[in-house]
Structures are given as structure tokens and as C-alpha cells.
Amino acid sequence: MSRFFSARYAELDAYVPGEQPKDKKYIKLNTNESPFPPSPSVAEAVSLEAGELMLYSDPESRALTRAVAELYDVGEGSVLMTNGSDEILNFAFMAFSDADHPIAFADVTYGFYPVFAALNAIPCEIIPLRDGFKLDYKDYVGINKNIVIANPNAPTGMAISVRQIEEIVRSNPNNVVIIDEAYVDFGAESAVPLTKKYDNLIVTMTFSKSRSMAGARLGFGIANPALIRDMNTIKYSTNPYNVNRLTSAAGIAAIKDNAYYMDNAKIIAENREYTREKLTSLGFEVLPSLTNFIFARTPEVSGEDLYLGLKQRGILVRHFTKERIKDYNRITIGRREQMDALILAIEDILKEKRK
Ligand code: PMP
């Protein structure tokens, strides 16, 4: 820390993204990216748009907003496009929470929530997941606090139902509920239709997972237009051109190819169940998942040793050191042959350990 760093950030523990080592070519199962490239029309759209880069992007992202609104069957005024879904989450934290309006979230969930809270000096109410890392919706009913829930949750992979989300939203009418649906396309049910019925719900989504565009940085929020206007006030006070021209063109092209991405999501879900069965038969405990990752542990090898053993064998997975989850690894689901390589490497690690 330099002597100039503001005292208000002195205690800030910044978010730590998954590692991206360049020392050799790894099978990357550590940051929940898609193993499939974007559809070919995305590259075409981007290269056409490159000729326009001397001009700023549309601060309202109108064409992209229209395409997203149409796909999700909501009004254009209910959509805000952002630089990844991390940005809409930050806008939502900034716009609706403060020292007098704390935010509640699970003890085991997306690691950026406590960082956004700390960055904006927002007090947090941490609600521990129940046994088996289950999120009990009743823990959020009528708590009279702003709430953020990743649904499905990360890194655990499990989801609650839309009926349960509705109960949370309905019972906290004077608070904002953010449902982070980064992984919803891999099998969970979306709460987007509820945004038409409730004025205190924001659903956030991303193009980083099912839509193979993590490197383009594109996300969005869907909510009642009044909430969208408030978040736009934050956007125009920080970064009006938050979605660049290339990303916007890529996003519009990707939405036209929606079927390709939804087919890929189905393949990932199949590979997930395949991997879950294989690991279970090797003695692993694997949490049920509706995402593009699984959360797994074995009594035979510590979480850290498994992570290190896999890394040594050219496979990256995500290990968290937090006490409650340190025995586990979060493993992104890739193509079938990548999962077979993972299983072989794990068999090798177990064999070595059993010697
Ligand atoms: N929410 C959750 C639960 C995530 O795991 C991620 C991925 N790190 C994000 C949001 C943000 O993703 P992005 O900014 O790439 O849209």
C-alpha cells in the first residue's frame, strides 16, 4: 500500500480471480468458463464492428438492450447492459445499500459480494447455509434487509425454486432482492418473470458462462424500470460507455444464435452428470449441481492436495481456503475428453495416495 492510498480502503480485501497461469497449457477447469467457442457469427460481427472503433459506443446500448429484452420477454426499460455481471452487481450494491440499508447473503456464496459491500461501506448480514450447504429460503423470509442470492449458488451449485424466491421477494417489500442467475442456463429456473410482478427484484445474468463470452465482459440486469433508472444513475456517474462496441456487436450476434448456446448448455449438463457419477464411484462426495461446475471432496486427499496434484498433472481446478469449504474443490465442467482427463488424473492421485 502506498502512503497515498485512501484510508477508507485500507481494510479492503480485494476479490481474487481464479489463477490464469501461462507457464504451460493447462486444462482449465477453474473459472467456470465455457469450453466451447462463441458461434462463428460472433467473430464476423466483431470484425465488422472493428472499423467503427473511432466512435464511442452507444451509452444506452440500444440495439443490444432491445435484443435482450426480446429474448427474455420484458420491456426495454427493464434491462441494463453492463461490463460483465460483476458491474451490474456493483451498481445494485451502490444504488440500494448503504450504512443504514445492510445486505444479507450466505456465508458460502460468490466471493465478490463481501468485496462490493466493503468497497461501499455496506454492513453485511451473513446467513450460514444449512447442513449439506443447503440454502433455506425461510432464512430470508421477512428479514427486512436487502438480499443477494446466487441462484444456483456458487461454489456449491444448488438452487432454490422460483416459488421460494417469490416468497422472499414478497415478504421483504421494502427491500431490494438481487437474484444472481450467472449459472441459470445449466438447469435452474429463472426468476425473470417475477420482475414484472414485483418492484423490488433485480435478476442479474451474464454472457460469461453459457454464452461463451467471458473474455468480452458482458452482463445485464432485469428489473422494474424504476430500479433500472437508479442503477443508470450510478452507471452514468462512473462509466457511461460501459459496454464497448466490439462486445455489443458480439452480444447481439450471440443472441441471434441462442439455440447454439442452449444446446451447448445441455451438453455441459450431461457432462456434469457423467463426471458426478464417475467421481462418486471413486469415493467422492459430490454436491448436486444445476451449474457448469461441481463441488466435490474425497476423504482420501485434502482439498489442497487434490488441487496441487491436479495442477501438477496439467489440470486447474478452484480450491478455496475458507474453513467451511477447504476440503472441497470446485471443478468446472468442460468437454467430455477434458472430464476424462480429469478423472484419469484423479485416479492417478488416489493410486499414489493408496500405495
Ligand atoms: N456471479 C457469480 C455467482 C459468478 O460466479 C460470477 C463469475 N465469477 C459472476 C457473477 C460474474 O461474472 P461476470 O462478471 O463474468 O459476468
Boltz pocket constraint, residues with backbone or C-beta under 6 A from the ligand:
constraints:
  - pocket:
      binder: B
      contacts: [[A, 31], [A, 83], [A, 84], [A, 85], [A, 86], [A, 87], [A, 110], [A, 150], [A, 152], [A, 153], [A, 154], [A, 180], [A, 182], [A, 205], [A, 206], [A, 207], [A, 208], [A, 214], [A, 217], [A, 218], [A, 219]]
      max_distance: 6.0
